[in-house]
Amino acid sequence: MSRSYFGTDGIRGQANKVITPELALKVGQAAGLVFQRGEHRHRVVIGKDTRLSGYMIENALVAGFTSVGMDPLLLGPMPTPAVAMLTTSMRADLGVMISASHNTFEDNGIKLFGPDGYKLSDATEREIEELLDSDLSSRLADPMKLGRAKRVEAVHARYIEFAKRTIMGSVDLSGLRIVVDCANGAAYRVAPEALWELGAEVFAIGEKPDGFNINRDVGSTAPQTLANKVREMRADIGIALDGDADRVIIVDEKGHVVDGDQLMAVIATSWNEEHRLSKPGIVATIMSNLGLERYLAGQGLSLVRSAVGDRYVLEEMRAHGYNVGGEQSGHIILSDFGTTGDGLVSALQVLAVLKRKDRPVSELCHCFEPVPQLLKNVRFKSGQPLEAEPVKKAIALSREKLGKAGRLVIRPSGTEPVIRVMAEADDAELVETIVDEVCAAVAKAAA
């Protein structure tokens, strides 16, 4: 059964066009009704990033939740992983993050977490969707049972202490010069403060949100700003978060970008040495580089691949007992500590290894030579271009050319009308040819 509202990471779209106050109010009512279980007063924690539209959506959600008798606890700007953690810590029945992650300010979204801190299952999302398309007027709370909203203070300090405790032992970051790029997003307060409290000399950029500048030329999707600052400050390392801080990209002391695949290799190797891996391997998506798979095999570790999306990585981890997983984009899930990707916590694990190994980041975080890989996007307006016969033939021919020496991955984005075409193999020219041919076929079918 296809879903009308939920994508791979909650509900997302242009603010006041797709994500309207009416929709947010209805989401609050529908989710509130689904998660009312028992006779106790039901609570929902609500966090947000720094987009201007967050105020509008937050107020609409509060109206929705209170109208069905839930008590909203408003956290203000907080990272997505902090909302997940606080949902369980504060014994809430539901957690909500208002964010469109790495998208620009025009977009926004609504992510939901169950009382266990995990993102909702497909079945639960379908249950909410059914209510979104229903008349809920008869299920609203009586006047005496309406919910009561309040803002919660000191949640930033709670999350900072949680993040600091994820470093094993008494790791002291003194002596490290760190540039942290907060993407003008949800971590603009907590990330610089946590790093400073651990002893580092911290230079923060992207820490002045104004409602419009989230992810604009900063953050994990625009790491060149961070790379320039690292070189300027002669820093040891740069850390780039995205708008809701559930992903991280590193920049080494030379200004070179280190992606999530290399970071997973660092963490997996370190945890394997310390006998902290629950199973001899990690989970990554179909988009992770073949070089990572080969590197892990050389360490005696396996790479289990999942569909794209941190929720699918986590499902695979939970189903088979892995405690490290993630995506090339920098979503890294460490289930010993959290229920979703956490950019700050992942960065702290790398920093702990950096201090222990006492090697420059350019050496520490270059575990393998990536296999030539190329990803291109083809935008379409409507229809299903992947179902066109010429596209199917182009894909089949390309896979035949690659044989067993490479991979071809074609998938529709779960958050925007885009077909993503990725190929990788040891022959860089072949990779480029194949991607261009498939993209041309998709573009023609989408015209």
Secondary structure by P-SEA (a helix, b strand, c coil): ccccccccccccccccccccaaaaaaaaaaaaaaacccccbbbbbbbbccccaaaaaaaaaaaaaaaabbbbbbbccccaaaaaaaaaaacccbbbbbccccccccccbbbbbccccccccaaaaaaaaaaaaccccccccccccbbbbbbbcaaaaaaaaaaaacccccccccccbbbbbcccccccccaaaaaaaaccccccccccccccccccccccccaaaaaaaaaaacccbbbbbccccccbbbbccccccccaaaaaaaaaaaaaaacccccccccccccccaaaaaaaaaacbbbbbbcccaaaaaaaaaacccccccccccccccccccccccaaaaaaaaaaaaaaaccccccccccccccbbbbbbbbbccccccccaaaaaaaaaaaaaacccbbbbbbccccccbbbbbbbcccaaaaaaaaaaaaaaaaaaac
